[in-house]
Amino acid sequence: MGLSHNKTWLKQLLKPLMPAFREVMLLSLFVNILALGLPIFVLQVYDRVVFFQGTTTLIALVSGIAVVIAFDFVLRQARSRILQRAALLIDVKLGRGIFDKISAIPLRVLEQRPASYWHSLYRDGDNVRNMYSGPSAVLATELPFVPLFVILVFVIAAPIAWLLLIIIPAFMIVAWVSGAVLDKASRQERTGLLSRDELIADMLAGRTTMKALGLEEGFRNQWEEKHAEVITHSIARGRWNDTFANMSLSMAFITTVVLTSFGAVAILNQELSIGALIATNMLSNRLIAPMNQLVNTWRNLSSYHQSVDHLSEAFELAEERTEATIELARPRGELILQNVTFRFGENGPNVVDGVNMHFKPGGIIGLVGPNGAGKTTLIKLMQGLYEPTNGRVLLDGADLTQFTRRDLARWVGYVPQEAALFHGTIRDNIAGMNPDARDEEIIAAATAAGAHGFIADLPDGYGTDIGEAGRRLSGGQRQRIAVARALLNDPPILLLDEVAANLDREAEKALRDILVERSRDHTIVMATHTPIMLAACTHIVGLEKGRIAVAGPTKDVLAKVFDNLPRQAANASEPKAGAHLAEARKA
């Protein structure tokens, strides 16, 4: 079995359903009582009607069993409807809970697991729902009434009833063994499926690169290896499942043969009537049916336990703050980093190492440095996406950790290196977290980002469907829509990470002018190496290996960097960045 986890979420999910489950158990009680009617009917027909030619008795028995069958149908339908409502409630509550949990998990935790892990949570939710509303739930309501049928067999066929005390434990032992074996096989199959799904997700995410560079053959070997592993585990699990299913079926046949044989001897000894033997066989079939089902559906029980462990593990993960203690006014935009250090693992190197900075509204701060210097990580720390390993990030003197993600998203605009758009229209993507945004606000944000012009030229304008991840747009168009989304709420702080990477020169100049205008009363920090954007910066902070190597007014920093360019060129460490800085100095 899996690791032990806190299952409070499961108790909270099932608590509102307890009255419904009690109704199901009550209905199952009456269904099982009515199920006794058919064997009794057969017993009476053979023992009273056939031997005594009681036609009137037969008519009465048929009338009675017809009423029993009608009531049985009504009760089963009622039980099915209750379980369907329970399934609906589980789907709604658990689906919403999983979505809220994933939304509240910090970015760093989300990045630690592949996308396939988070996708599988919803499959786990389906397993939980099926356990409490599908055939497994019906089986759970049938098993408690097995003793009822055993008692009736002792009443009508005591000479052979003792056989059931051997047969029923045998079925339970087979079910228990099959559960242990199938649980292990199912876990191995699940691990292989997650690994294969992770590879598929990587292939689909990078399908353009894969096609362009002809990487299919390289992926093929990995795919075949992982797929073969999944098939091997699936075959092993299926083989065991079929073995136990066939074993339980054979045991059901053996039960009929044994009961009939011993019953025949009892009839010859005049200890049992023919009607009692036939009724006993019917009751034994009614007894064996849930036992067979228990063996055949043990895989579902194993999958359920794995899903509960998986969901419990996810629900135990730390969350960001989702509710603010008090309603805070719009901040001025003063951002302070106090001895901020960050690393991705406990024993990993410091990606950001002891950084102290103080930003105020007015001017643009440029972050420069070679690849891996920590610029992107530092911006994520300032946005609150990462929590510092040591130190603090303050917004207007208050620690970022006391704000909710929704507050920070409104107050700190962020445009990452890769503009992430979502399936839908251009309007939907600009509106982002504010679907109630007015049209004039969306147009103003798009105009400020330099996107209104090309949007207006599209046949459907702001209603244009951009496709999956915005693939129907160019890289520059996606970038400008991402900037418009960040500008929509007019945040006092704006963080830009290589925002001009996909923009042409004219679009970059237009964005620069907009940022210069906004920087008069906003705090703007951007990581960039482009000359046009560097020339717009009032201050520059140079990072190297997570530390501040140089900082100050742009003209002073560029002068220092420019004076060191010959030495940098000799080391050939970052020639492209050096050329950009030199060009920016001239600008």
For each residue, the residues with C-beta under 8 A, 3 or more apart:
1: 183 305 309
2: 5 187 305 306 309 310
3: 309 313
4:
5: 2 309 312 313 316
6: 9 312 315 316
7: 10 11 308 312
8: 11 12 315
9: 6 12 13 97 311 312 315
10: 7 13 14 128 308 311 312
11: 7 8 14 15
12: 8 9 15
13: 9 10 17 90 93 94 97 128
14: 10 11 17 18 21 132
15: 11 12 18
16: 19 89
17: 13 14 20 21 86 89 90 132
18: 14 15 21 22
19: 16 22 23
20: 17 23 24 82 85 86
21: 14 17 18 24 25 86 132
22: 18 19 25 26
23: 19 20 26 27 82
24: 20 21 27 28 79 82 83 137 141
25: 21 22 28 29 141 144
26: 22 23 29 30
27: 23 24 30 31 75 78 79 82
28: 24 25 31 32 79 141 142 144 145
29: 25 26 32 33 145
30: 26 27 33 34 71 75
31: 27 28 34 35 72 75 76 79
32: 28 29 35 36 142 145 148 149
33: 29 30 36 148
34: 30 31 37 68 71 72 75
35: 31 32 38 72 286
36: 32 33 39 40 148 149 152 283
37: 34 40 41 64 65 68
38: 35 41 42 65 68 282
39: 36 42 43 152 156 279 280 282 283 286
40: 36 37 43 44 279
41: 37 38 44 45 61 64 65
42: 38 39 45 46 275 278 279 282
43: 39 40 46 47 156 273 275 276 278 279
44: 40 41 47 48 49 57 61 275
45: 41 42 48 49 50 58 61 275
46: 42 43 49 50 51 273 274 275 278
47: 43 44 50 51 273 274 275 276
48: 44 45 51 52 54 57
49: 44 45 46 52 53 54 55 57 58 61
50: 45 46 47 53
51: 46 47 48
52: 48 49 57
53: 49 50
54: 48 49 57 58
55: 49 58 59
56: 59 60
57: 44 48 49 52 54 60 61
58: 45 49 54 55 61 62
59: 55 56 62 63
60: 56 57 63 64
61: 41 44 45 49 57 58 64 65
62: 58 59 65 66
63: 59 60 66 67
64: 37 41 60 61 67 68
65: 37 38 41 61 62 68 69
66: 62 63 69 70
67: 63 64 70 71
68: 34 37 38 64 65 71 72
69: 65 66 72 73
70: 66 67 73 74
71: 30 34 67 68 74 75
72: 31 34 35 68 69 75 76
73: 69 70 76 77
74: 70 71 77 78
75: 27 30 31 34 71 72 78 79
76: 31 72 73 79 80
77: 73 74 80 81
78: 27 74 75 81 82
79: 24 27 28 31 75 76 82 83 138 141
80: 76 77 83 84
81: 77 78 84 85
82: 20 23 24 27 78 79 85 86
83: 24 79 80 86 87 133 134 137 138
84: 80 81 87 88 133
85: 20 81 82 88 89
86: 17 20 21 82 83 89 90 132 133 137
87: 83 84 90 91 129 130 132 133 134
88: 84 85 91 92
89: 16 17 85 86 92 93
90: 13 17 86 87 93 94 125 128 129 132 133
91: 87 88 94 95 125 129
92: 88 89 95 96
93: 13 89 90 96 97
94: 13 90 91 97 98 125 128 129
95: 91 92 98 99 122 125
96: 92 93 99 100
97: 9 13 93 94 100 101 315
98: 94 95 101 102 121 122 125 311 314
99: 95 96 102 103
100: 96 97 103 104
101: 97 98 104 105 314 315 317 319
102: 98 99 105 110 118 121
103: 99 100
104: 100 101 319 320 322 405
105: 101 102 109 110 317 318 319 320
106: 109 110 318 319 320 385 386 387
107: 110 111 380 385 386
108: 111 112 344 385 386 387
109: 105 106 112 113 317 318
110: 102 105 106 107 113 118
111: 107 108
112: 108 109
113: 109 110 117 118
114: 117 194 198 201
115: 118 119 198 201
116: 119 120 194 197 198 200 201
117: 113 114 120 121 194
118: 102 110 113 115 121
119: 115 116 122 123 197 201
120: 116 117 123 124 194 197 310
121: 98 102 117 118 124 125 310 311 314
122: 95 98 119 125 126
123: 119 120 126 127 307
124: 120 121 127 128 306 307 308 310 311
125: 90 91 94 95 98 121 122 128 129 307 311
126: 122 123 129 130
127: 123 124 130 131 300 303 304 306 307
128: 10 13 90 94 124 125 131 132 304 307 308 311
129: 87 90 91 94 125 126 132 133 134
130: 87 126 127 133 134 136 300 304
131: 127 128 134 136 137 300 301 304
132: 14 17 21 86 87 90 128 129 136 137
133: 83 84 86 87 90 129 130 137
134: 83 87 129 130 131 137 138
135: 138 139 293 297 300
136: 130 131 132 139 140 297 300 301 304
137: 24 83 86 131 132 133 134 140 141
138: 79 83 134 135 141 142
139: 135 136 142 143 290 293 294 297
140: 136 137 143
141: 24 25 28 79 137 138 144
142: 28 32 138 139 145 146 290
143: 139 140 146 290 294
144: 25 28 141 147
145: 28 29 32 142 148 149
146: 142 143 149 150 168 287 290
147: 144 150 151
148: 32 33 36 145 151 152
149: 32 36 145 146 152 153 283 286 287
150: 146 147 153 154 161 164 165 168 287
151: 147 148 154 155
152: 36 39 148 149 155 156 283
153: 149 150 156 157 160 161 164 280 283 284 287
154: 150 151 157 158 161
155: 151 152 158
156: 39 43 152 153 276 279 280
157: 153 154 160 161 263 266 272 276 277 279 280
158: 154 155 161
159: 262 263 266 271 272
160: 153 157 163 259 262 263 266 272 277 280
161: 150 153 154 157 158 164 165 280
162: 165 166
163: 160 166 167 255 258 259 262
164: 150 153 161 167 168 284 287
165: 150 161 162 168 169
166: 162 163 169 170
167: 163 164 170 171 251 255 258 284 288
168: 146 150 164 165 171 172 287 291
169: 165 166 172 173
170: 166 167 173 174 251
171: 167 168 174 175 248 251 288 291 292 294 295
172: 168 169 175 176 291 294
173: 169 170 176 177
174: 170 171 177 178 244 247 248 251 295
175: 171 172 178 179 248 291 294 295 298
176: 172 173 179 180
177: 173 174 180 181 244
178: 174 175 181 182 240 241 244 295 298
179: 175 176 182 183 298 301 302
180: 176 177 183 184
181: 177 178 184 185 240 244
182: 178 179 185 186 237 240 241 244 298 299 302
183: 1 179 180 186 187 302 305 306
184: 180 181 187 188
185: 181 182 188 189 233 236 237 240
186: 182 183 189 190 237 299 302 303 306
187: 2 183 184 190 191 306
188: 184 185 191 192 233 236 237
189: 185 186 192 193 230 233 234 236 237
190: 186 187 193 194 306
191: 187 188 194 195 233
192: 188 189 195 196 226 229 230 232 233
193: 189 190 196 197 230
194: 114 116 117 120 190 191 197 198
195: 191 192 198 199 226 229
196: 192 193 199 200 223 226 227 229 230
197: 116 119 120 193 194 200 201
198: 114 115 116 194 195 201 202
199: 195 196 202 203 219 222 223 226
200: 116 196 197 203 204
201: 114 115 116 119 197 198 204 205
202: 198 199 205 206
203: 199 200 206 207 210 219 223
204: 200 201 207
205: 201 202
206: 202 203 209 210
207: 203 204 210 211
208: 211 212
209: 206 212 213 215
210: 203 206 207 213 215 216 219
211: 207 208 214 216
212: 208 209
213: 209 210
214: 211 217
215: 209 210 218 219
216: 210 211 219 220
217: 214 220 221
218: 215 221 222
219: 199 203 210 215 216 222 223
220: 216 217 223 224
221: 217 218 224 225
222: 199 218 219 225 226
223: 196 199 203 219 220 226 227
224: 220 221 227 228
225: 221 222 228 229
226: 192 195 196 199 222 223 229 230
227: 196 223 224 230 231
228: 224 225 231 232
229: 192 195 196 225 226 232 233
230: 189 192 193 196 226 227 233 234
231: 227 228 234 235
232: 192 228 229 235 236
233: 185 188 189 191 192 229 230 236 237
234: 189 230 231 237 238
235: 231 232 238 239
236: 185 188 189 232 233 239 240
237: 182 185 186 188 189 233 234 240 241 299
238: 234 235 241 242
239: 235 236 242 243
240: 178 181 182 185 236 237 243 244
241: 178 182 237 238 244 245 299
242: 238 239 245 246
243: 239 240 246 247
244: 174 177 178 181 182 240 241 247 248 295 296 298
245: 241 242 248 249 295 296
246: 242 243 249 250
247: 174 243 244 250 251 295
248: 171 174 175 244 245 251 252 291 292 295 296
249: 245 246 252 253 292
250: 246 247 253 254
251: 167 170 171 174 247 248 254 255 288
252: 248 249 255 256 285 288 292
253: 249 250 256 257
254: 250 251 257 258
255: 163 167 251 252 258 259 284 288
256: 252 253 259 260 281 284 285
257: 253 254 260 261
258: 163 167 254 255 261 262
259: 160 163 255 256 262 263 277 280 281 284
260: 256 257 263 264 277 281
261: 257 258 264 265
262: 159 160 163 258 259 265 266
263: 157 159 160 259 260 266 267 272 276 277 280 281
264: 260 261 267 268 277
265: 261 262 268 269
266: 157 159 160 262 263 269 271 272 277
267: 263 264 270 271 272 273 274 277
268: 264 265
269: 265 266 272
270: 267
271: 159 266 267
272: 157 159 160 263 266 267 269 276 277
273: 43 46 47 267 276 277
274: 46 47 267 277 278
275: 42 43 44 45 46 47 278 279
276: 43 47 156 157 263 272 273 279 280
277: 157 160 259 260 263 264 266 267 272 273 274 280 281
278: 42 43 46 274 275 281 282
279: 39 40 42 43 156 157 275 276 282 283
280: 39 153 156 157 160 161 259 263 276 277 283 284
281: 256 259 260 263 277 278 284 285
282: 38 39 42 278 279 285 286
283: 36 39 149 152 153 279 280 286 287
284: 153 164 167 255 256 259 280 281 287 288
285: 252 256 281 282 288 289
286: 35 39 149 282 283 289
287: 146 149 150 153 164 168 283 284 290 291
288: 167 171 251 252 255 284 285 291 292
289: 285 286 292 293
290: 139 142 143 146 287 293 294
291: 168 171 172 175 248 287 288 294 295
292: 171 248 249 252 288 289 295 296
293: 135 139 289 290 296 297
294: 139 143 171 172 175 290 291 297 298
295: 171 174 175 178 244 245 247 248 291 292 298
296: 244 245 248 292 293
297: 135 136 139 293 294 300 301
298: 175 178 179 182 244 294 295 301 302
299: 182 186 237 241 302 303
300: 127 130 131 135 136 297 303 304
301: 131 136 179 297 298 304 305
302: 179 182 183 186 298 299 305 306
303: 127 186 299 300 306 307
304: 127 128 130 131 136 300 301 307 308
305: 1 2 183 301 302 308 309
306: 2 124 127 183 186 187 190 302 303 309 310
307: 123 124 125 127 128 303 304 310 311
308: 7 10 124 128 304 305 311 312
309: 1 2 3 5 305 306 312 313
310: 2 120 121 124 306 307 313 314
311: 9 10 98 121 124 125 128 307 308 314 315
312: 5 6 7 9 10 308 309 315 316
313: 3 5 309 310 316 317
314: 98 101 121 310 311 317
315: 6 8 9 97 101 311 312
316: 5 6 312 313
317: 101 105 109 313 314
318: 105 106 109
319: 101 104 105 106 322
320: 104 105 106 404 405
321: 324 401 402 403 404 405
322: 104 319 404 405
323: 404
324: 321 327 328 402 403 404 407
325: 402
326:
327: 324
328: 324 331 398 403 407
329:
330: 411 492
331: 328 334 395 396 411 492 493
332: 361 396 492
333: 359 360 361 396 492 493 522 523
334: 331 358 359 360 361 394 395 396 397 523
335: 357 358 359 382 393 394 395 493 523 525
336: 357 358 359 393 394 397
337: 340 355 356 357 358 381 382 391 392 393 394
338: 356 391 392 393 394
339: 354 355 356 390 391 392
340: 337 352 354 355 356 378 381 388 390 391 392 393
341: 350 352 353 354 355 388 389 390 391
342: 350 351 352 377 381 386 388 389
343: 346 348 349 350 351 389
344: 108 348 351
345: 348
346: 343
347:
348: 343 344 345 351
349: 343
350: 341 342 343 353 354 389 546
351: 342 343 344 348 374 377 546
352: 340 341 342 355 374 377 378 381 388 546
353: 341 350 374 545 546 547
354: 339 340 341 350 391 547
355: 337 339 340 341 352 378 391 546 547 548
356: 337 338 339 340 548
357: 335 336 337 541 548 551
358: 334 335 336 337
359: 333 334 335 336 365 493 523 525
360: 333 334 523
361: 332 333 334 492 521 522 523
362: 519 520 521 523 538
363: 519 524 537 538 539
364: 515 516 519 524 525 526 536 537 538 539
365: 359 523 524 525 526 537 538 539 540 541
366: 526 527 528 533 534 537 539 540 541 554
367: 375 378 379 525 526 527 528 540 541 543
368: 375 527 528 529 534 540 541 542 543 577 581
369: 373 374 375 542 543 544 549 577
370: 373 544 573 574 577
371: 574
372: 545
373: 369 370 543 544 545 546
374: 351 352 353 369 377 378 543 545 546
375: 367 368 369 378 379 497 527 543
376: 379 380 416 417 497 527
377: 342 351 352 374 380 381 386 546
378: 340 352 355 367 374 375 381 382 543
379: 367 375 376 382 383 414 495 497 525 527
380: 107 376 377 383 385 386
381: 337 340 342 352 377 378 384 385 386 387 388 393
382: 335 337 378 379 393 412 493 495 525
383: 379 380 408 412 414 495
384: 381 387 393 400 401 403 405 408 412
385: 106 107 108 380 381 414
386: 106 107 108 342 377 380 381
387: 106 108 381 384 401
388: 340 341 342 352 381 391 392 393
389: 341 342 343 350
390: 339 340 341
391: 337 338 339 340 341 354 355 388
392: 337 338 339 340 388 399 400
393: 335 336 337 338 340 381 382 384 388 399 400
394: 334 335 336 337 338 397 398 399 400
395: 331 334 335 398 400 403 411 412 493
396: 331 332 333 334
397: 334 336 394
398: 328 394 395 402 403
399: 392 393 394 402
400: 384 392 393 394 395 403 408
401: 321 384 387
402: 321 324 325 398 399
403: 321 324 328 384 395 398 400 407 408 411
404: 320 321 322 323 324 407 408
405: 104 320 321 322 384 408 409
406: 409 410 433
407: 324 328 403 404 410 411
408: 383 384 400 403 404 405 411 412
409: 405 406 412 433
410: 406 407 433 489 491
411: 330 331 395 403 407 408 491 492 493
412: 382 383 384 395 408 409 491 493 494 495
413: 486 487 489 491 493 494 495
414: 379 383 385 486 494 495 496 497
415: 419 479 482 483 486 494 495 496 497 499
416: 376 419 420 482 497
417: 376 497 498 501
418:
419: 415 416 470 475 478 479 481 482 502
420: 416 469 482
421: 429 466 469 470 473 478 481 482
422: 428 429 469 470
423: 465 466 467 468 469
424: 428 429 465 466
425: 428 429 460 462 463 464 465 466
426: 429 430 455 458 461 462 463 464 466 481
427: 430 431 442 462 463
428: 422 424 425 431 435
429: 421 422 424 425 426 432 466 470 481 485
430: 426 427 437 442 445 446 462 481 484 485 488
431: 427 428 434 435 437 442 485 488
432: 429 485 488
433: 406 409 410
434: 431 437 488 489
435: 428 431
436:
437: 430 431 434 441 442 488
438: 441 442
439: 442 443 462
440: 443 444
441: 437 438 444 445 488
442: 427 430 431 437 438 439 445 446 462 484 488
443: 439 440 446 447 452 462
444: 440 441 447 448
445: 430 441 442 448 449 484 485 487 488
446: 430 442 443 449 451 452 455 462 480 481 484
447: 443 444 450 451 452
448: 444 445 484 487 514 518
449: 445 446 480 481 483 484 487 511 514
450: 447 453 480 483 507 510 511 514
451: 446 447 454 455 477 480 481 483 484
452: 443 446 447 455 456
453: 450 456 457
454: 451 457 458 477 480
455: 426 446 451 452 458 461 462 464
456: 452 453 461
457: 453 454
458: 426 454 455 461 464
459: 464
460: 425 463 464 465
461: 426 455 456 458 464
462: 425 426 427 430 439 442 443 446 455
463: 425 426 427 460
464: 425 426 455 458 459 460 461 472
465: 423 424 425 460 472
466: 421 423 424 425 426 429 470 471 472 473 481
467: 423 470 471 472
468: 423 471
469: 420 421 422 423
470: 419 421 422 429 466 467 473 477 478 481
471: 466 467 468
472: 464 465 466 467
473: 421 466 470 477 478 481
474: 477 478 502
475: 419 478 479 502
476: 479 480 502 503 504 507
477: 451 454 470 473 474 480 481
478: 419 421 470 473 474 475 481 482 502
479: 415 419 475 476 482 483 499 500 501 502 503
480: 446 449 450 451 454 476 477 483 484 503 507 511
481: 419 421 426 429 430 446 449 451 466 470 473 477 478 484 485
482: 415 416 419 420 421 478 479 485 486
483: 415 449 450 451 479 480 486 487 496 499 511
484: 430 442 445 446 448 449 451 480 481 487 488
485: 429 430 431 432 445 481 482 488
486: 413 414 415 482 483 491 494 496
487: 413 445 448 449 483 484 490 491 494
488: 430 431 432 434 437 441 442 445 484 485
489: 410 413 434
490: 487
491: 410 411 412 413 486 487 494 522
492: 330 331 332 333 361 411 522 523
493: 331 333 335 359 382 395 411 412 413 522 523 524 525
494: 412 413 414 415 486 487 491 515 518 522 523 524 525 526
495: 379 382 383 412 413 414 415 525 526
496: 414 415 483 486 499 515 524 525 526 527 528
497: 375 376 379 414 415 416 417 526 527
498: 417 501 527 528 529
499: 415 479 483 496 503 511 526 528 533
500: 479 503 508 511 528 530 532 533
501: 417 479 498
502: 419 474 475 476 478 479
503: 476 479 480 499 500 507 508 511
504: 476 507 508
505: 508 509 532
506: 509 510
507: 450 476 480 503 504 510 511
508: 500 503 504 505 511 512 530 532 533
509: 505 506 512 513 532
510: 450 506 507 513 514
511: 449 450 480 483 499 500 503 507 508 514 515
512: 508 509 515 516 532 533 535 536
513: 509 510 516 517
514: 448 449 450 510 511 517 518
515: 364 494 496 511 512 518 519 524 526 536
516: 364 512 513 519 536
517: 513 514 520
518: 448 494 514 515 521 522 524
519: 362 363 364 515 516 522 524 538
520: 362 517
521: 361 362 518
522: 333 361 491 492 493 494 518 519
523: 333 334 335 359 360 361 362 365 492 493 494
524: 363 364 365 493 494 496 515 518 519
525: 335 359 364 365 367 379 382 493 494 495 496
526: 364 365 366 367 494 495 496 497 499 515 533 537
527: 366 367 368 375 376 379 496 497 498
528: 366 367 368 496 498 499 500 533 534 537
529: 368 498 534 576 577 580 581
530: 500 508 533 534 580
531: 534 535 580 583 584 586 587
532: 500 505 508 509 512 535 536 587
533: 366 499 500 508 512 526 528 530 536 537
534: 366 368 528 529 530 531 537 540 554 558 580 581 584 587
535: 512 531 532 554 584 587
536: 364 512 515 516 532 533
537: 363 364 365 366 526 528 533 534 540 554
538: 362 363 364 365 519 553 554
539: 363 364 365 366 551 552 553 554 557
540: 365 366 367 368 534 537 550 551 552 553 554 557 558
541: 357 365 366 367 368 548 550 551
542: 368 369 548 549 550 551 557 561
543: 367 368 369 373 374 375 378 546 547 548 549
544: 369 370 373 547 549
545: 353 372 373 374
546: 350 351 352 353 355 373 374 377 543
547: 353 354 355 543 544
548: 355 356 357 541 542 543 551
549: 369 542 543 544
550: 540 541 542 557 560 561
551: 357 539 540 541 542 548 557
552: 539 540 556 557
553: 538 539 540 556 557
554: 366 534 535 537 538 539 540 557 558
555: 558 559 585
556: 552 553 559 560
557: 539 540 542 550 551 552 553 554 560 561
558: 534 540 554 555 561 562 581 584 585
559: 555 556 562 563 585
560: 550 556 557 563 564
561: 542 550 557 558 564 565 578 581 585
562: 558 559 565 581 582 585
563: 559 560
564: 560 561 567 568
565: 561 562 568 569 578 581 582
566: 569 570
567: 564 570 571
568: 564 565 571 573 574 575 578
569: 565 566 572 575 578
570: 566 567
571: 567 568
572: 569 575
573: 370 568
574: 370 371 568 577 578
575: 568 569 572 578 579
576: 529 579 580
577: 368 369 370 529 574 580 581
578: 561 565 568 569 574 575 581 582
579: 575 576 582 583
580: 529 530 531 534 576 577 583 584
581: 368 529 534 558 561 562 565 577 578 584 585
582: 562 565 578 579 585 586
583: 531 579 580 586 587
584: 531 534 535 558 580 581 587
585: 555 558 559 561 562 581 582
586: 531 582 583
587: 531 532 534 535 583 584
